[in-house]
Amino acid sequence: MDNFVVSARKYRPASFKEVVGQQAITSTLKNAIKNDHLAQSFLFCGPRGVGKTTCARIMAQTINCEALTEEGEACNECNSCKRFKENTSFNIHELDAASNNSVDDIRSLVDQVRIPPQDGKYKVYIIDEVHMLSPQAFNAFLKTLEEPPSYAKFILATTEKHKIIPTILSRCQIFDFKRIQVKDIVEHLQYVSESENINAEEDGLQIIAQKADGALRDALSIFDQIVSFAGTQFTYQDVIDNLNVLDYDYYFRLVDAALEGDTSSALLTFNEILDAGFDGHHFISGMGEHLRNLLVSKDDGTLDLLEVGENIRERYREQSEKCDLLFLSQALEVVSQADIHYKGSNNKRLHTEIALLQLCSITANPADGVKKKSAS
């Protein structure tokens, strides 16, 4: 039986053009390499799973490549690239600052820096989670970082830039990695699905991408989890069942009930949500997001703000046509107040049900508006 390799490792980008959602940074790095305009130290910062360490490794391979392509990518065929792929290169050193954060660890690193590369042009030092270094270790690193030998390059990576002392920041070129957009994650998941012969519904991939919160690694981990659950074919329903996500359908039903003033239907739907094990505060937050989506769906110019699949997008468009702006603004006010006062309420179920009753009363009494505060 072959050993399973998780998708986050199997489909880890091997070149700048494969990096997802960071085109501005990869273009800058490629141009710097092509023009031989490299700083001595770089700081890659941003949230988890957005490609910081991946870009550091690609850069380390590329600057030592003996035959760069016209696009500024590594050739993957020269001796240096082959050694990199086989993990036998002596020119690339990775250090985890979370477990090597003392002055002695940095002194050992400084001693290594003094030894020039046996072959190749640069020795590259990748220090991950650099914010974990102790203040003393940071100070021991300052001189080497500012004036390293010409053959030494440092690439620091961190998720917490604010914890790095200013004297380190001033010695680095800083690249801020952004959260990866939902549509970029969905496109990558579709590529992985096709490569693995997995038939996945786009709406399901949309949910995975939203759940990942901008981190591609998290999205691929969730994708593997869903495949383990459902096999080589999974649907939107499989995804929400496995991830325990509140289905869009509940919110569509509740808005329909509110538009019709059907309090019984609204309360019964909320009871279904509680029986399914969902938290009331989570429901209120999702209701606010749903009403916001209906608001942006009323104008074709803002429709692109919806980060959902085509099927769900069409449902939003249809339901938004039933809602006027007065209803949506008043409904958002009700839900906003319910959200603000939820934690202070002694009877949280009743608190949420009162908000639902207020939603259902909007169309019945449009001229009266809504109370500025919901009952606690």
Long-range contacts (C-beta under 8 A, 24 or more apart in sequence): 6-220, 6-221, 6-224, 7-192, 7-196, 7-220, 7-221, 7-223, 7-224, 8-216, 8-217, 8-220, 8-221, 8-224, 11-188, 11-191, 11-192, 11-195, 11-220, 12-54, 13-51, 13-54, 13-58, 14-58, 14-76, 15-58, 15-73, 15-74, 16-55, 16-58, 16-62, 16-72, 16-73, 17-71, 17-73, 19-51, 19-54, 19-55, 19-58, 20-51, 20-180, 20-184, 20-185, 20-187, 20-188, 20-216, 21-50, 21-51, 21-178, 21-180, 21-181, 21-184, 21-185, 21-216, 22-50, 22-51, 22-55, 22-177, 22-178, 22-180, 25-55, 25-175, 25-177, 26-55, 28-175, 29-55, 29-59, 29-175, 30-62, 30-71, 30-72, 30-73, 31-72, 33-59, 33-62, 33-63, 33-68, 33-72, 34-68, 34-72, 38-63, 38-153, 39-172, 39-173, 40-145, 40-146, 40-147, 40-148, 40-152, 40-153, 40-154, 41-145, 41-148, 41-153, 41-154, 41-155, 41-156, 41-171, 41-172, 41-173, 42-153, 42-154, 42-155, 42-156, 42-172, 42-173, 42-174, 42-175, 43-130, 43-156, 43-157, 43-158, 43-161, 43-164, 43-168, 43-169, 43-172, 43-173, 43-174, 43-175, 44-155, 44-156, 44-157, 44-158, 44-175, 44-177, 45-157, 45-158, 45-159, 45-160, 45-161, 45-174, 45-175, 45-176, 45-177, 46-159, 46-176, 46-177, 46-178, 46-179, 47-159, 47-177, 47-179, 47-214, 47-215, 48-159, 48-215, 48-217, 48-218, 49-212, 49-214, 49-215, 49-216, 49-217, 49-218, 49-219, 50-177, 50-178, 50-179, 50-180, 50-214, 50-215, 50-216, 51-177, 51-180, 51-216, 52-157, 52-158, 52-177, 53-126, 53-128, 53-157, 55-177, 56-126, 56-155, 56-157, 57-92, 57-126, 59-124, 59-155, 60-84, 60-91, 60-92, 60-124, 60-126, 60-153, 60-155, 61-92, 63-121, 63-122, 63-124, 63-153, 64-89, 64-91, 64-92, 64-120, 64-121, 64-122, 64-124, 79-119, 80-119, 80-120, 89-120, 90-117, 90-118, 91-117, 91-119, 91-120, 91-122, 91-123, 91-124, 92-123, 92-124, 92-126, 93-123, 93-124, 93-125, 93-126, 94-126, 94-127, 94-128, 95-125, 95-126, 95-127, 95-128, 96-128, 96-129, 97-127, 97-128, 97-129, 97-130, 97-131, 97-132, 97-133, 98-128, 98-129, 98-132, 101-132, 101-133, 101-134, 101-137, 102-134, 102-136, 102-137, 103-134, 103-136, 103-137, 103-140, 105-137, 106-133, 106-137, 106-140, 106-141, 107-140, 109-141, 109-144, 110-140, 110-141, 110-144, 113-144, 113-148, 113-149, 113-152, 114-149, 116-149, 116-151, 117-151, 121-151, 122-151, 122-152, 122-153, 123-151, 123-152, 123-153, 124-152, 124-153, 124-154, 124-155, 125-152, 125-153, 125-154, 125-155, 126-155, 126-157, 127-154, 127-155, 127-156, 127-157, 128-157, 129-157, 129-158, 129-159, 130-156, 130-157, 130-158, 130-164, 130-168, 131-158, 131-159, 131-160, 131-161, 131-163, 131-164, 135-165, 138-164, 138-165, 138-167, 138-168, 141-168, 142-167, 142-168, 142-171, 145-171, 145-172, 146-171, 178-214, 179-213, 179-214, 179-215, 180-214, 180-215, 180-216, 181-214, 181-307, 182-206, 182-209, 182-210, 182-307, 183-209, 183-307, 185-209, 185-212, 185-214, 185-216, 185-219, 188-216, 188-219, 189-219, 189-220, 189-223, 192-220, 192-223, 196-227, 196-232, 197-232, 198-227, 198-232, 198-233, 198-234, 199-232, 199-233, 199-234, 200-226, 200-233, 200-234, 201-234, 201-235, 201-236, 201-239, 201-309, 202-309, 202-310, 202-311, 203-236, 203-308, 203-309, 203-311, 203-312, 204-234, 204-235, 204-236, 204-238, 204-239, 205-309, 206-307, 206-308, 206-309, 206-312, 207-236, 207-239, 207-240, 207-243, 207-245, 208-239, 208-243, 209-307, 210-307, 211-243, 211-245, 236-309, 244-277, 244-278, 246-273, 246-278, 246-282, 246-283, 246-286, 248-290, 248-308, 248-312, 248-315, 251-286, 251-287, 251-290, 252-290, 252-315, 252-319, 254-287, 254-356, 254-359, 255-290, 255-291, 255-294, 255-319, 255-323, 255-331, 256-319, 256-322, 257-360, 258-327, 258-331, 258-356, 258-359, 258-360, 258-362, 258-363, 259-322, 259-323, 259-327, 259-363, 260-363, 261-360, 261-361, 261-363, 261-364, 262-360, 263-356, 263-357, 263-360, 266-356, 266-357, 266-359, 266-360, 267-353, 267-356, 267-357, 270-352, 270-353, 270-356, 274-349, 280-342, 280-348, 280-349, 280-351, 280-352, 281-339, 281-342, 281-343, 281-348, 283-352, 284-335, 284-338, 284-339, 284-342, 284-352, 284-355, 285-339, 287-335, 288-332, 288-335, 288-336, 288-339, 291-328, 291-331, 291-332, 291-335, 292-332, 294-319, 294-320, 294-323, 294-328, 295-320, 295-325, 295-328, 295-332, 298-323, 298-325, 298-328, 326-366, 327-362, 327-363, 327-366, 330-362, 330-366, 330-369, 330-370, 331-359, 331-362, 333-370, 333-372, 334-358, 334-359, 334-362, 334-370, 334-374, 335-359, 337-371, 337-372, 337-373, 337-374, 338-374, 341-373, 341-374, 341-376, 344-376, 345-376, 346-376, 351-375, 351-376
